[in-house]
Amino acid sequence: MTTLFISDLHLDPSRPAITELFLAFLRDEAMQAEALYILGDLFEAWIGDDTPSPAADAVADALHAVADAGVPVYFIRGNRDFLVGNDYARRAGFRILPDPSVIDLYGRPVLLQHGDLLCTDDLAYQQFRAQTRDPVFQAQFLSQPLAARIAFAQKARDASQARQSEMKQDDRASFETVTDVAPAEVEATFARHGVDTMIHGHTHRPAIHALQVGDRPCTRIVLGDWYEQGSVLRVTAQGWSLDTLAR
């Protein structure tokens, strides 16, 4: 049996081919899995479970079918879909896990997280993250009319894209450093949770990193995004494989 890990699909009506690729993945491989973990940014944006979206409805139905087939589905909120709530979780048949979470994976404790908490050099983003994870902020935001939430989300996205574009023009090397994980935070996270394996997404830099934390060899697995193709980590009791899925 295989446990599957994915993240950063960024599903959006502007990219229907990726949504279809994901739905095919759910109908086929996911149905045979031992479990499916989605580590955030399933959607490009999420402004509340009450948002009308035929694509989100189709994804919920397909995920629920996987769960109905006996495959547990777990979800960790990302920086784009941190407002996914219990209503959508029920519709999709998945369980929302805290970020981060430690699971038992074939006898090995493994830390799962979206990954944005590791990017501590991006101070502006961490401030924004702290604000938007505040329950008071979220309650106030979700109480607004749908049109106001859409306008706010678009404004936030435009500001983020403008900031990233400016950073790239000013200093590309600095941009790559700031938007990637901070090595010191990675080491501190390993030590804090007492694990030697970590799986996350967010940075869109798929790789399997071997590193030394104190006297312990550790492994950090970074999941890929689904902008141009699919990306899946397949884990069995014998090992793991980080693979792409062609459209």
C-alpha positions in Angstrom: 0.0 0.0 0.0 1.1 3.6 -0.7 0.4 6.8 1.1 0.2 9.8 -1.1 1.2 13.4 -0.4 0.4 16.5 -2.6 0.3 20.2 -2.1 0.1 23.5 -4.0 -2.4 22.5 -6.7 -3.6 26.1 -6.8 -6.8 25.0 -8.5 -8.4 27.9 -10.3 -11.0 28.3 -13.2 -8.3 29.8 -15.3 -6.4 26.4 -15.4 -9.1 23.8 -16.1 -6.6 21.2 -17.4 -4.9 21.0 -13.9 -8.3 20.5 -12.3 -9.1 17.7 -14.7 -5.6 16.2 -14.0 -6.4 16.2 -10.3 -9.8 14.7 -10.7 -8.3 11.9 -12.8 -5.7 11.4 -10.1 -8.5 11.1 -7.5 -10.6 8.7 -9.6 -7.5 6.4 -10.3 -4.5 6.3 -8.1 -6.0 7.9 -5.0 -8.7 5.2 -4.8 -6.0 2.6 -4.3 -4.0 4.5 -1.7 -3.6 3.8 2.0 -4.2 7.5 2.7 -4.1 10.9 0.9 -2.6 14.0 2.5 -3.1 17.4 1.0 -0.6 19.9 2.5 -2.2 23.2 1.6 -3.0 25.5 -1.3 -5.4 23.1 -2.8 -7.1 26.2 -4.2 -5.6 29.4 -5.6 -7.9 31.4 -3.3 -10.6 30.6 -0.8 -12.8 33.3 0.7 -15.2 31.2 2.6 -17.0 27.9 2.4 -20.1 29.7 1.1 -18.4 30.8 -2.1 -20.2 29.5 -5.2 -17.8 27.4 -7.3 -18.7 24.5 -9.6 -15.0 23.5 -9.7 -14.8 23.3 -5.9 -18.0 21.3 -5.8 -16.6 18.8 -8.3 -13.4 18.5 -6.2 -15.4 18.0 -3.1 -17.4 15.2 -4.7 -14.3 13.5 -6.0 -12.5 13.7 -2.6 -15.6 12.4 -0.8 -15.7 9.5 -3.2 -12.1 8.7 -2.2 -13.0 8.8 1.4 -16.1 6.7 0.8 -13.9 4.1 -0.8 -12.1 3.7 2.5 -9.1 5.9 1.9 -8.6 8.5 4.7 -8.1 12.0 3.3 -6.3 14.7 5.4 -5.9 18.4 4.7 -3.6 21.1 6.1 -4.6 24.7 5.3 -2.1 26.7 3.1 -1.5 30.3 2.7 -4.0 30.6 -0.1 -6.8 28.5 1.4 -6.4 29.1 5.1 -10.2 29.9 5.3 -11.3 26.4 4.3 -13.6 25.4 7.1 -15.6 22.6 8.5 -18.4 22.9 6.1 -16.2 22.3 3.1 -14.4 19.6 5.0 -17.7 17.7 5.5 -18.6 18.1 1.8 -15.2 16.8 0.7 -14.9 14.1 3.3 -11.5 15.1 4.7 -10.2 15.8 8.1 -8.4 19.1 8.7 -5.1 18.7 10.6 -3.3 21.4 12.6 -0.3 23.0 10.9 2.2 21.5 11.8 1.2 17.9 12.7 3.2 14.8 13.5 1.9 11.5 12.1 3.1 7.9 12.3 4.1 6.9 8.8 5.0 3.1 8.7 6.4 3.3 12.1 8.3 6.6 11.6 7.2 9.9 13.2 7.0 12.4 10.4 6.3 16.1 10.6 3.8 17.5 8.1 3.2 21.2 7.4 2.3 23.5 4.6 5.8 25.1 4.8 5.2 28.8 5.1 6.1 28.8 8.8 9.6 27.9 7.7 10.1 31.0 5.6 10.9 33.3 8.5 13.2 35.6 6.5 10.0 36.9 4.7 9.1 39.2 7.5 6.3 41.0 5.7 4.6 37.7 4.8 4.9 36.4 8.4 3.2 39.6 9.7 0.4 39.1 7.1 0.1 35.5 8.1 -0.2 36.3 11.8 -2.9 38.9 11.0 -5.0 36.6 8.8 -4.8 33.6 11.2 -6.3 35.6 14.0 -9.7 34.1 14.7 -11.2 37.6 15.2 -9.9 38.8 11.8 -11.3 35.7 10.2 -14.7 36.0 11.8 -14.9 39.7 10.7 -13.8 38.8 7.2 -16.2 36.0 6.8 -19.1 38.1 8.0 -18.7 40.5 5.1 -20.8 40.2 1.9 -19.3 37.9 -0.8 -18.5 40.8 -3.1 -16.5 42.6 -0.4 -14.5 39.4 0.3 -13.8 38.9 -3.4 -12.5 42.5 -3.7 -10.3 42.1 -0.7 -8.8 38.8 -2.0 -8.1 40.4 -5.4 -6.5 43.4 -3.8 -4.3 41.1 -1.6 -3.3 39.0 -4.6 -2.4 42.1 -6.7 -0.3 43.5 -3.8 1.5 40.2 -3.4 2.3 39.9 -7.1 3.5 43.5 -7.2 5.7 43.0 -4.2 7.3 39.8 -5.6 7.8 41.4 -9.0 9.6 44.3 -7.3 11.8 42.0 -5.2 12.8 40.0 -8.3 13.8 43.2 -10.2 15.7 44.6 -7.2 17.7 41.5 -6.2 16.8 38.1 -7.7 19.2 36.3 -5.4 17.7 37.9 -2.3 14.2 37.1 -3.6 15.1 33.4 -3.9 16.5 33.4 -0.3 13.6 35.3 1.3 10.9 33.2 -0.3 12.6 29.9 0.5 12.9 28.2 3.9 15.3 29.6 6.5 17.9 26.9 7.3 18.0 27.9 11.0 14.2 27.6 11.3 14.3 24.2 9.6 16.8 22.9 12.1 14.9 24.4 15.0 11.7 22.8 13.8 13.3 19.4 13.6 14.7 19.8 17.1 11.4 21.2 18.5 9.4 18.2 17.3 12.0 15.5 17.8 11.6 14.0 14.3 14.1 13.2 11.6 11.7 13.5 8.6 9.7 16.5 7.4 7.3 16.8 4.5 6.0 20.2 3.3 5.1 22.3 0.3 4.7 26.0 -0.2 8.1 26.9 -1.8 7.4 25.2 -5.1 11.0 23.8 -5.0 10.4 20.0 -5.2 13.4 18.1 -3.8 14.5 15.6 -1.1 17.1 17.2 1.1 19.5 15.3 3.5 20.8 17.4 6.3 22.4 17.0 9.7 20.7 18.4 12.8 23.0 18.1 15.7 24.1 14.5 15.7 21.0 13.3 13.8 20.7 12.7 10.0 17.4 14.2 8.9 15.4 14.3 5.7 13.3 17.3 4.4 11.0 16.4 1.5 9.5 19.4 -0.5 6.5 18.7 -2.6 6.1 20.3 -6.0 3.3 22.6 -7.3 0.7 21.7 -9.9 1.0 24.8 -12.1 2.3 23.0 -15.2 2.0 19.4 -14.2 1.1 17.3 -11.2 3.5 16.4 -8.3 3.1 13.6 -5.9 5.1 12.0 -3.1 4.5 8.2 -2.9 5.5 6.6 0.4 5.5 2.9 1.2 7.1 0.9 4.1 10.1 0.4 1.8 10.8 4.1 0.9 9.6 7.1 -1.0 9.5 8.6 -4.5 8.8 12.2 -5.5 7.3 12.1 -9.0 5.6 14.3 -11.5 2.3 13.7 -13.2 2.0 14.6 -16.9 -1.0 16.4 -18.1 
